[in-house]
Amino acid sequence: MKLSRRTFVGSALATGITAAAQTKGTGAPAKFGPTPSLRQLSWQRMGTTAFLHFTVNTFTGREWGLGDEDPNIFNPTEFNADSIVLTLKQGGIKGVILTCKHHDGFCLWPTKSTDHNISKSKFQGGKGDIVRDISAAAKKHGLKFGVYVSPWDRNNANYGKPEYITTYRQQITELLTHYGPIFEVWFDGANGGDGFYGGAREKRTIDKHTYYDWTNTWALVRKLQPGAVIFSDAGPDIRWVGNERGIAAENCWNTVTLLSEHHDATAVPGDVDTKLSGAGSADGKEWIPAECDVSIRKGWFYHPEEKPKSVEALLNIYEKSVGHGAGLLLNIPPDTRGLIADADADVLYAFAARVQKMFATNLLRGAQLTASDVRSAGYSPAKLVDGNPDTFWSVPDGKTEATVTAQFAARTELNLFRLREEISLGQRVREFVLEVRDGSGPWVRVASGEAIGNCRIVRLEAPIHANEIRLSIRGAAPVALSEWGCFLNRD
């Protein structure tokens, strides 16, 4: 990487400005390439959200229900929405997405679209509404609420026929009009197969490119919940990372040009080239950031024989999802009682505590930060260590390279870095290099990469000692950073 030690001249922006106002009268660089909408920007700043996979499968031991389950099997006798949501909140979760309807077609709310719903179960004497209770608890405790509603329905007799699309959109409409603000609507790529289908018990296939009429289905979401991001492996707001391990590509770009698996049609849910969607590309035509979905257990639904992942496994997932610029959607399934299992809660709490501890002390706050040839009287590179997403520093005058150096008051041990771009202006960084100098010795490169985006975490294999560290960046346009952090984490 060839970088000159050019000026890293800053222009401070006022705290609290909106993405729409960030280029007006502030000295900020112009937006570059595709940029996020306000709903996308809000979602990206959340970082970690939770899935709640909960339905008849919780009681049958299956992952995919057949569609012929007796609604009475769903009867969590200790269900407590406040307990579930508080567990998530204490575990560092910012938003929760409930599987309101999975492939089996059983609806967790008393829908008028089908009899295969919670009102036909023993749960709370047929008066229960899991969607109502989880959404209300989320609002009460300060979490955002989202919905998963599978397009496939193994119960419905009309699945595969035009009539089912009317039913499906009725379900979407109910969910998006009865339960308050929705931050994310989650669509998977399930496109038919074997099912009960009202007693037909047959295999039904559909044309994934035309049957669901995604253009108009997504337009319905936009109309009813304009602030909600729409997820599917084909976007249009959030894309699937391409695996269920919770791992994003090392250089995961927010920009992408999505194509079908065989590049012979427009990408739709269930037909996407996951190599493209997984990593994105620096020259992608659309801003569609990636989401990493993974379960705390082996399965998506609660099974008593399974154990949760270790704290160390979750930390590795975090660093390779959020730390690679993606969002982390961690599934924590309620058990047959209707509560988060104690073992899962304990791991979640410990995970959240470890993440908080990792980034509690930014070593750069005690360092002297400098940049060469400073021309702006208001410039203070120390602002980079504040980690405030509404205040950032940029390189003016058309410069696309930058270097900033931190000098510690004493020899310092470190092993972890965190970088953030001001993504409201686009993803601009194309290369970065981190170097250290111990005493009067030479500068030594310890890490480098391409993409930064919303967040880039770099962990060294082992702690090192340094008197100075240096960050050098090359951008496709004048770079705009909102954070540079340096930490020591021994856990």
N, C-alpha and C positions, 0 to 999 in steps of 0.2 A: 504494500500500500504506500503510495507516494503522496505525502502530505507536506505542504509547506507550513511553517509556523506562523500562519497569518493571524490577523487580529480576530479575536472573539469579542466583538463589540456588542454590548447589550442595549436593548431598549426595553425598559420596564413597562409592563402593562398593568393597569389598575386591577386590583383584586375584585372578583365577582363579575367580570364582563362576560357576556354571552358569546357563544361561537359566532353568532351572526354579526356581532359588533366588533370582533377582534381585529378587523382590518380597517376600521374607520377611525381616522384621526389619532392613531396610537403609535405610528411609526413601525407597526408590524409589517413583515413581508407579505406580499400578496399570496393568496391561496395557490397551492400547486397541485395539479392533477386532481383525481377524485378526492373528495373530502366527505366526512361523515355528516349525516343529518343530525339534528339535535337529539332525536330519539336514540340513534346509534351511539352518539357521544355519551349520553347519559348511561346507556347500557355498558359501554366499555369501561366507564369509571367505577362500575360496581365491582368488577373483579371476580368474586366468587359468589355463585348462587346455588340453590339446592333444588333437586328433583325430589318429589314424593311419589314413588310408584306404589299405588295402593288400590286394590280392587278385589274381585273374586279370586284372583290368582294368589293373593295373600293367604287364602284359606284352603286352596286346592294343592298348593305346592308347585303349580305350573309357572312358567314364564309367559307363555302365550295361552290364554284361555281359548276354549273350543267354540264358545258362543252358545252352548246349550246348558250353561250352569244355572242352577236354581238360584234366583236372587236371594233366597233365605240363607244361603251359605255365607253371605256377607253380613256379619254381626259382631263387630268389635265392641265388646261389652264395657271396656274402660276408655273408650275414645275420648280424648281431651285435646282439642285444637290448640288451646293456650299452651299446654305442655309441649306439644310438638313444635310450635313456632318459637317458644322461648328457648327450647333446646337448640334450634337452629341459630337463633340470635346470639346465644352465648357461645356458639361455635363459630362466630365470625361471618355468618351468612347474611347477605344483603337482600336477597329476594328468593321467593319460593315458587316453583312451578308444580302444580298438582296434575296427575294423570286423571283428568276428569272422565275420559273414556279411552280405554285401551282397545286392542284389536277384538276382544271378546264382545264389545258392544255394550257392556254394562255401564250405565251412566251413574255417576256419584251425586247427581242432583235430580230432583223430581221433574224431569223433562216431560214436556207434552209430546215429544217427537216419537217416543217408543215406550212400550210397557216394560222393557228390559232395563229397569232403573231402580234406584234406591227406595223409592216409595213402595215397591212391591216386596221389600225385604222385611225381616223382623227388626232390623235396626231401628231403635227408638220408635217402635210401633208403627213404622211406615211413615213417620213424620220427619225423619232425618234428612240432612242436606250437608254432605261433607264439603262441597264447594263453598257453600255459605259460611260454614264455620271456620274453615281454613282461611278464607279471604278476610273474614272479620277479624280473626286473630292476627293475621299479618298486618292489617291496618292498625290495630290496637297497639302492636308492639314495634311498629316502625319498619316492617319489611315490605318490599314490593311483592305483588301477587301476579302470577302468570298461569296460563292454562295449556295443557296438552290435550288435544282432541284428535284421536287417530282417524284418518280418512277411511281405513279399512274397518269393516264391521262384519264379524263372522256370525252374528246373530240375525241381522236384518234380512228379511225375505226379499227385499228389493235391491240388495247390493248387486252391482253390475248393471242395473237398469237406470234409466234417466230419473225415475222417481226418487231414488236414493239420494241424489245430489240435493234435491229439495229438502229432504230430511236432514242431511248433513249440515246444510247451511242454516237450517232452523236451530240445530244444536249449537252451532257457532254463535248465532244471534243471541240465543238465550244466555250463553256464557259471557258474552261481551256486553250485555245490557243489564244484567241482574246483579252483578257482583262487584261493582265499582271499577276504579281504574285498573287496567291490565298493563303490565310492563313488557310481557313477552307472550306471543302465541306460538306454540311449538308444534310443527307438523313433521311427521316422519315420512319415510318413503315406502310404507307398506302398500302393496298394490295387488292384493287379492291372493287367493289360494284356497285350500280346503276350508270348509266351514259348515256350520249348522244351517244357516240361511233359512230360518223359519221352518226347519224340518226337512229341507231338501237334501241336506248332507251330501254336498257335492263340491267339486272344485270350480271356482269361478275366476276367470282372468279378465282384466280390463286393459284398455289402451292407456298406459300411464301418461302419455303425452296429451291426451284429449279428455279422458273421462271426468276428471275432477274439475276441469276448466279452471286451472289455478289462477289465471289472470283475473277472473271475476270473483273467485273465492277470496283471493288476497285483497281485492278491491273492497269486499265486504268488511274485512278486518280494518282496513284503512278508514272506512266510513264510520264504523262503530267505535273504534279505539285508535284514533290517529297518533297517539303517543306510544303505542305498542310497537316493539320490533317484532318482525316475523322471521322465525327460524325454519329452515329446511335445508337439506343438503344442496339445494339450489338457491338459497337466499329467500326473499330478495334483500333482507336486512342483515341477517346473520347466517353464516354457512357452517356446515358440518366439517369438522377437522379431518374426517375420513377414517377414524377408528374409534373404538369404545374403551381405549386404554387411558384416555385423558392426556395424551401427549401430542403437542403441536410440533411442527417442523422447527429445527433450530432457528432458521430464518423464516419466520411466518409473516407474510405480508398481508396488510389489510386490503390491498388492492388485488383484484383477480379478474380473469376473463373466463367465466364458467362455460364448459362444453359438456355435451353428453358423453357417455362412456366411450362410444365409438366415433365421436366427433362428427356424427352425421345428422344431428338434430339439436335443437335448443335444449339446454339442460333443464330438467324438471325433477321434482322429488322422486327418488328411486332410479334416476338415470343421469349420473354425474361422473365425470372423470375425477376420482378421488385423489389422484396424484396432483391434479391442478388445484382442487378445492382444499387439499390438505395444507399446501405451502403457499398458495397464491403466487403472485409474481410482482416484481417491482414495477413493471409496466402494465399492470392489469387495468382494464378499462372501467371497473366499477369498485366502489368502496363497499366490501362485504366482509367484515371481520369474521374470524373463526371462533367457534365455540367448541370446547372439549367436554364431552359428556362421558362420565365414568361413574360406576357404582362403588360405594364404600365396601360392598360385599361382592362375591362372585356374581350373583344374580342381581337382577333389577328389582325383584320383589323379595320380601322377607321369607327366608327359609330357615327354620331353627337349626338345621345342621351346619349352616355356614357361619363363618366368623368374619368380623370386619378386617379390613386391611390394617396394617401397622401404621403408627404415626410416621415412621420413616418412609413408608411407601407413599403416604399422602403428601409428605413434604417433597418427595421426588416428583410427584405428579404436579404439585403446585409450581415448582420451579420450571417445569417443562410445559406448562400451559399458560398460566398468568405470566410466568417469567419469560415466555417466548412471545408475548404480545396478544395471546388469545384470552377468552373468557373461560372460567372453569365452572361447569355445571356438575355438582357432586350429588349423586343420588343417595339419600338416606331413607330407606323404606320403613314405614311404620309396621309394627308387628301385628299379630292377631288380636292383641288387646286394643290396638288403636293408639299406640304410643311408640316413641322411638326406643328401641332396645337399649338397655343400660350399657351393654358393651359398645354399641355404636356411639352412644352419647359420650362415653368416656374417651374414646379415640378422637372424636370430633373436638371435644374441649381441649385435649392435649395438643392436637394439631393446631388449633387456633392460637393457643398460648405460645407454641413454638414459633409460629409465623410472626406474631407480635414481638416476641423477644428478638428474632432475627434482625428486625429493622428498627429496634427501639433506639439505638444510638448510632447516629450518622457521624462517623469519625471526622468527616470534613467540616463539621460545625466548629471544630477547634483548630482548623487549619487556615493558613493564609492562601486564598485563592487569587491567582493573577492571570492576566492575559496580556499578550504583547501588544504594544502600539495602541493603547486605549485612547479613543478619540471622543467618547461620549462622557460628558460631565456627570451624568446620572448613572453611569454603569457601575455595577457591583456584582461580580460573578458569584459572590456568596449567596445570592438569591437562588442559585441553582440547588442549594442544599435544603431549601425550605420544603420542597416537595409539594408545592401548591399548584394544582392543575390550572388555576385561573391566572397565574403570574408566570410568564416565561421570558426567555432571553433569546435574541436572534442575531444573526449576522447580517448587517445592512450592506448597502452599496453593491449588491450583486455578487458578493463573495459567497462561495460555496464550500470553503474549507475553514476549519476552526480548530484552535488548540487552547486548552485551559489547563493550568497547572495548580496543584495543591501542595503546599509545603507545611509539614507537620511541625509542631513546636518541639517534639521529641520523636525519636525512632518509634514507629508504630507498627503493631501487628494487625494484619487484615487478611481476609480471604473471600470477600463477597462484595459485589458491585450491583447497583441498580440504576438504570437509565430510563428516562422517559422523554418522548417527543411531545410537542404541543400539536396533537394530531388534528385539532380543528382546522389547521392550516394544510393538512395533507401529510403523507408519509414521505419525508424528504431525505433522510439519511440513507446513504448507500454503503458506507463503510465506517467502522470505528476501530480504534486501537487504544488499548490501555497499557501504559508503561509505568514502571516503578524505578526508583533510584534509591539505593541503600548507601547512605553516607555520600562520599565523593566518588562513588563508583559510576559505571556507565548506566545509561538508561536501558532497561531490559523489558521487552514486550512480554506481557503475561496473559493477554487475551486480545482477541479481535473478532469481528463479526461483520455482518451486513445490515440486517434489519434491527431497528430499535422499536419504533411504533409506540404503542400505548405503554409498554413496559418491557424492559429487557434485564433479566437477572443473570449475572455471570458469577459462578462459583469456582474458585481456584481449587485444584486438587488438594492442596495443603496450605495452611497459613504461611504468609511471608512477612518479612519486616521491611519497612521502607521509611525514608525521610521525606520523599516526594513521590507523587503520582501525577501522571499526565494523561489527559484524554484528548485524542485527535480524531476529528470527524471530517468526512467528505460527504457532501450532499449533492443531490441532483438539482437542488435549489438552495437558497440561503437557509441554513439549518435553524430550527427553533426548538430548543430544549426546555423542559419544565422541571427536570430533576436530574441530579447527579449525586448518588449516594455511595458511600464506602463503609463497610461494616466488618466486624469480626464475629463469626459464629462457630462455636466449638461443638455444638450438639450434633 
